[in-house]
Amino acid sequence: MYTAKGQLDRDAMIRQHVPLVRRIAHHMIAKLSPNVELDDLIQVGMMGLAEALSRYEGAQGVQFETFAT
């Protein structure tokens, strides 16, 4: 997912990986305190996704999914 200038298309990458964040949040919610809400966990996961996108360098040969998790 790169732009015409060869830069990572952040918006497209985020849209593509929202299901990954949601899936991980659903797996984790069962292991956490009942006080933790799923929406809060997804929000924190999205913040982590944005942070991973800012640090990801595709030239290193690692898939983004592996890097982000």
N, C-alpha and C positions, 0 to 999 in steps of 0.2 A: 504494500500500500504506500506508494510514493507519488508525489506530485510530479508535474512535468519538469520541475527544476531538480528532481532527484532527492527531494526532502521527504521525510516521513510525514504522511498525512495523518496527523494526530486525531482529527475528528473521525475519520474512517476507521482507524485502529481502535478507538474507544468504542464506537458502535459495534464493531466486529467482536470485541471481547467482553461486552456486557453479559452475555450468557455465561461465560466462564466465571465472572465475578459472582453472579447469582447462584451458580451451581456450587461454588466453594462455600458461599455464605449458607446455603441450605444444608450442606454437610456439617458445617461448624456449629450451627445453631443448636443441634441436638446435644452437643458436648458442653455447651455453655450454660451459665446460670439462667433461670427463667426470667430474670430481670432484663436480659439483653433482648432487644427487639430485632427482628429480621431486617427491617428497613434501615436501622442504624448500622447493622453489620454490613449491609450492601453499600451504604454510603461510605463507610470506612474503606471498604474494598475498592470502590471507585476512586477514592483519594489515592490508594496504593497503586492502582492502575495508572493514574495520571503521573505519579512519581516514577513508576517503572518506565513509562514512555519517555520521560524527560532524561532518563539515564541510559536508555537502550541504544546500543550501537550495533546495527545489523551486520556490519562488516566483520564482526568478531566470530561469525559463523554459528551463533546460538539462536534457536528459534525464540521468538518473543514470548510465547506461552511458557517455555521453560524458564526463561529469564524472569518473567513476572511472578511465577509461583515459587 
